[in-house]
Amino acid sequence: MSYQSQLNTESFWSSSVEDLFSQLSCNRDGLSSEDAAYRLKQYGPNLVKDNNRTSLLLLFLRQFKSPITIMLITTAVLSAFLGDVSDMLIILLIVFVSSYLSFWQEKGANKAVQELLKLVQLRFSVIRDGCKQEVPFEAAVPGDIVQLTAGDIIPADCLLLDSNELFVDEATFTGESFPVEKRKGIVAADAPLMKRLNTLFMGSSVVSGKATALVIHTRVYTEFGKIAANLQIAAVETDFEKGIRRFGYLLMELTLLLVLSIFAINVLLHKPALDSFLFSLALAVGLTPQLLPAIVSINLSTGASRMAAQKVVVKRLSSIENLGSMNVLCSDKTGTLTEGKVVLKEALDAGGKTSQKAAQYAWMNAALQQGFHNPIDEAIMTAFSEYRYNYKIIGEIPYDFIRKRLSVQVLDNDGSLMVTKGAFKNVLDCCNRVETAEGIVPVDELMQDLNHRFEVLSNEGARILGISYRRFPTSSIVQKDDEVEMVFLGFITFFDPLKGDIIETLKKMNESGVALKVITGDNALISARMAENIGLKSAAILTGIELREISDPALLQRVRQVDVFAEMEPNQKERIIRALKRSGCVVGYMGDGINDASALHVADVGISVDSAADVAKQAADIVLLKRDLGVLLNGIIEGRKTFANTMKYIFIATSANFGNMFSMAGASLFLRFLPLLPKQILLTNLLTDFPETAIARDNVDPQSIKHPQRWNLSFIRKFMIVFGLLSSVFDYLTFGVLIFLLHANEKEFQSGWFTESVISAVMVLLIVRTRLPFFKSRPGKLLTRAAIVIVLVVLILPFTPVGLFLGFVPLPFSFYGWMLLIVMGYAATAEYVKRRFYLKMTIRK
């Protein structure tokens, strides 16, 4: 039975709630746990993309998608038709082993990442067994009754049952940047998506208000699922991914030129066409870093595991490299620079004196509101718990980022009372009177005094909220339009102490090349005092009002000089991030609120915390299990280690590989035989790649993680030319020894060249992996062991039946003496050239 036949709910927005309850066999009390489990089995996990077993097969087959690999398999099969079955078997075996190695590493990386992502799994509130529970998104089933509040991501397509000032961000579906107000009711069956005001769509987020809703569709049957099925929306390409892509283009150009040239020249020299073609392809494989995807996956997954140990969970692996490259971090101050434990200082009347009435009304507003309880509300309820009364709440106007205030309506002995709490200026704007010790007076008489008192309190470093009220003769439910003609009651002051180690942490971040820019909604006075307390004695401050007057080109020139952005609105945060990126910075943004989602998405690295609003966690690339800049700094260092280890493989692949392949290509032009058979080249490539898989766990020099590192294709190209040519010099020296001193025949030449080539590649790996002299930088244990194993295998192989099958023969012992001299000479020269190369590059910078 199909999903749609089970649920006749194609136009559910035009159906009554009772009809849908009947169709879904549920009610307002929610499902039982047993019923939910049965439905989950019946409908499947609430995932847009199913993670089934065939994904492993697809992952394995993906390892063979390289055009060169496909051509090798094709030509191997062709050689079998021509009678050379042994060559076909050897080539296919080597290609299979190389591809399986890549598959095994990538599979392990994917599994590790999935385990880490479970730590930051999104959850939602649902009524089951008659009580409110928190369950993962995948557990949503048709018939569930969900409860939503500000910051929640909607887990499925739902019909509204009840709502209160509910505004939802549906930009993903409609492109509309402003939140949409939702309300219960019935909508015409042919209503377009943006007109379905009684419907909540999977993937949209609650900006403000609260709601209770009935889950109708899950999985691919949601509007989001339909879009995902028809469109393949690519994630934003990271700076590291761009570098990998450009590097790939460079290798493709070199490979194509090499294959065509060598094949054409060998054919002109009347060498067998099939052997020449296989030889050219094998050279291309030798030049191409086949294991690059696996190496990147290993490095990133290893880095993610190390970062998890530092309480940093990576949601998007490629963001690790950007974290290591980050040179600007934008963040709010609360919980990052401060303890994040808001402590209420006092409740004051309009004259600045302690006020029990202001405290009582503040408790009423904080305790009775039904939306998201933030640390300020918790601080008020804790400090003023003695004012707990059994008020009956009858209405609420939830907080939003435009009004910057929240109102609750209660019934008391005198009728209906609305109490409003919020940003001082926003509360004062809706007041026309002020309550003083002498009585109630017009607000104009005390406006100057109120603003002066606000400035004095702010200069002391306190965060200030205003509190006001208004009475109504009836119990009619209040609306936003009723927030007028109110009475200003007083100030509620808070402080959030700086973290004890924040000054030292900021100093370490600055020494690591990461500049901190604070973006906060607090006023400029509080922000200036905070900047002074953390050591920024003359911090440049830009307010939101000033930002509105600055053009984009002017902001581009100024944004790097500003240290603190104060009184910022949510949309202004995104503008700041974009300006910093255009100015050439790699920008990280750290946020945990509903209004941080767009900035998190735009930043090169979006960073959130495990306690953040769902919409912020979903938008983030990295989630901290502990909100601490020290933890983030550890993550940055791990990101730099991952980047450094990835670049080691790039340098090795573009030095020894390029040099060896270029040398063999040249030698094939003057030798009467091929310097290495195609199967021997593939084996060489496989053996030299094997120790490189251990690079992910290699030690990293302190110099490589001291400052942010970024892709530099020009640097890579110069490195490849210099060290490739150096490799070729010693390759041709080896050829000379084999031909003129040892008078080697074809098989001896191939055996000697294979032995020297692999051992020298292992040696240059140990040299190139560090900018220091190689004896001053200890390689990782796994890398050392892998290198030793490969050297032993290469030395023993010609004396084994497998070696004979591959075309190798035992060599005279005199060859090993010459080989030792060549390898030692190569190592010494490479060390000298490396030092000169980095010195020259440093001077040019």
Helices and strands as residue ranges (DSSP letters): H 3-6, G 12-14, H 17-24, H 33-43, H 54-62, H 67-81, H 85-117, G 118-120, E 123-128, E 131-136, G 137-139, E 145-149, E 157-169, H 171-174, E 180-182, G 193-195, E 199-200, E 205-217, G 219-221, H 223-230, H 239-268, H 273-287, H 292-309, E 312-314, H 319-325, E 328-331, E 343-349, H 356-368, H 375-383, G 385-387, E 392-397, E 405-412, E 415-423, H 424-429, E 431-436, E 439-442, H 443-459, E 463-472, G 480-482, E 486-495, H 502-511, E 515-519, H 524-533, E 541-543, H 544-548, H 552-558, E 564-566, H 570-582, E 587-590, G 594-596, H 597-602, E 605-609, H 614-619, E 622-624, H 629-652, I 653-657, H 658-670, H 678-692, G 695-697, G 702-705, H 713-736, I 737-741, H 746-768, G 774-776, H 781-796, G 797-799, H 801-805, H 813-844
